[in-house]
Amino acid sequence: MILVNMTFFTLIYETSHKISSSAEITSYLTQALHQTGGTLTHILSLTSGLSSFNKELELLNKQQRKVFVIHTSLELGVMLFQAAKKMKMTGDGYLWIATNAITDLFHSVSSSRISLLKGMVGVKSYFPENTQDFLNFKNRFRQKFRHDYPEEEQDEPGIFAMQGYNTVRLLKQNSPENLDHVTPILETTVEIVYVIGKGYHSVYWTEGFGFSERDC
């Protein structure tokens, strides 16, 4: 995964019912950082709907906080990152890492919006996009989406569309009483993204194989 070597991290999370609890994300993050030699040293909560982050960012900057993990909605994450840019808290010497609460929505937002997060790194939920089954689903999804929402430019199915499709397919293949016997697919691959220009570059990490430039 990402090598951090005794780096001190600040977690910034949003207090919202749509975002997983701070206790949950703190537990996961603490364990993950411990395995790589990193340490979670500071936690900052932001209220949904907050429009100014200057005071919070100024405090973090004075404390020499340089590495941030953002677990917020896409909307709040964009506003926060733009505020940090104005305060020169992005770029060289700083690292901003987004959780999948932000990155999983990249399929559904415009390139101009993604460009607002230029320089951010993120961990994105992985699903295989090069299988024939997905390509067939993608074609059907795009045709339906263009018919229903002709004014929208983003017609790519993301992780949530794929999860919905897989759930329906699973229900068709198995009666409800048999679902307990279905073996879940273990997530052994993660997608790591870096926002550059009006898009993002992906690399993949697979347990037992390490990093790859190509979708496994």
N, C-alpha and C positions, 0 to 999 in steps of 0.2 A: 504494500500500500504506500501511502505518502510517508517518506522518512522525515522525522522531525528532530530527533537527536536533542533531547533535553530542552525543547522549546516550551515556553509558557503560553497558554492559550486563554483567551477570553471568550466566553459563550454569550451571545446576544440572542435572546429568544422573545417571542411575542406572546403576551398573555391573552390568548384567544381560545375559544372552544374548538376552533377549527385546527389548531395546532396541538400536537401531542404535549403532554404535561412536562413542566420543567424537570420534575423528578425523574421521569422516564428518559428524556434526552440527556440529562446530566449523568445518569447511571451508565448509559451506553457510551457516551463520550469519554467519561473517566476511564472505563475499562479499555477502550480502544487506544487512548493516548498512553495509558500505562504500558501497553504491549510494545509501543514504539519509543518509549522513553520520554514522551511529552507529559505535561502536567496542566490540568485545568486549574487556574489560579484565581479567576475572577468570573462572576456571572452578573449580567446586566439584563433586567427585564424591561421590555417596552410595551406600553399600552397600545392596543389596537386603536387606530385613528389619530395617533400622535403625529403632529405635522412638523415639529422641530426637534432635532436631536443634538443641537449645538452644545448644550450644557453637558450631556452625557459623553459626547465625543471629546470635548475639551478635557474632561476629567480623565478619560482613558489615555489621552495623549500626554497629559502631565505625568501619568503613572508609567509612561514608557511602554504602553501596551501596543504591540506590533502585529500580533496574530489573532485573528477573530474568526469564530465559527458562528455563522448566522442561521438561526432556525426560526424563520418568520414566514409570513405570506409573501408572495411575489411582490405585491404592491408596496408593502412596508420595506422589504429588502431593497427595492429600487430606490425609494426615497432615502433610506439610510445610507446607501452606497453613494448616492449623488451628494448628500450632505458631507460625507467623508472626503469626497473628491475636492469639494470647495475648501475644505480645511487642510488639504494636502496630506491626507492620511491614507492615500492609496499609492500604488506604484512602488518604486524601489524602497526596500526596507519594511514594507507592509505586506501582509498576506491576508486575504479575505476568502474564507471557505464557506460555501453555501451547502446546506443539507438538501435532501431531495424534496423537501417542502417547497423549495424554489425551483430547483433544476428539473423536476418532473413535469413542470409546466412549459418548458422551453418549446415543446412541439406545437403548442397552441398559441404562442404569442408572436408578434411581428418581429422581423429582424431589427427594425429600428428600436424596439423596446429592449431586445436582448443586448443591443450595442450599448445601452446605458450601464450595463454591468461589465464593460470591457476591463479585463484584468483580473476578474474574479475566477476562482477555482471552485469546482463543485463536485459532489458525489451524487450520481444520478442512478435511479433504479434501472437495472438492465433487463431488457427482453430481446430475444433474437429477432432481428429485422430482415434477415436474409433467407428465411425459410419460405418455401412455396406457400405454406398455409398462411403465413402472415402477409405475403405479397398479394394473395387472393383477397384476404380480408381488407387490406389497405385499398385495393382498387374499388371494392364495394363501398367502403367507408367514404372515400373521396367523392364517388359519384353521388351518394346520398347526401353528403354534407354540402356539396356544390348546389344541389337541387334545392335544399332547404335553406341554405344561407349563402346566396349568390354574392352578397356584398362582402363576405369575409374572405380574406386572402390566405389565411392559414387553414389548410384542410388536411394536415397530416395527423393521423391517429397517434396518440401518445400512450403512456403506460396505463392511464385510467380506461381508455377505450379498449385497450388490449385485455385488461383485467376483466372488464365487463363482458367482452366477447368470450373469453375463456370460461367465465362462470356460466354463461348461457350454454355453451358447448358441453360443459361438464354435466349440467342438469339434463341435457338431451340424451347424453350417453349413459347416465346413471339415474335411477329413481331415487328420490330423496332419502329413503330408508337405507340405500346402499352407499351414501356419500361418506359414511364413517369409515368405509374400507378403502377409500381412495387415498393413495400415497401422495403426499404433497411433494412438489418439485423443490429441491433444496437450492437456495440461491448461492451459487459458488462464484459468480462473476459479477463484478461491479463496473460501472462506466464512470470514468473520471473525465470531467469536461473542463476546458479552459476557454473563457469567453474572449474572442478576438475579432475585431472588426464588427460586422453585423451578424456574426454567427458564433459557432463554438467548435473547437477541435476536441475529439474524443480519443482517449486511450482506454484499454480494457485490462482489468486485473482479474485473473482467474486462479482460484486456489489450486496449488500444485503446479501451476505453469508460469505464474508471474505476469509481467506486463506484455501487452501486445498492441500494435497499432491497428489491428484489424479485429472486427467483430467475430467472436468465436461462434 
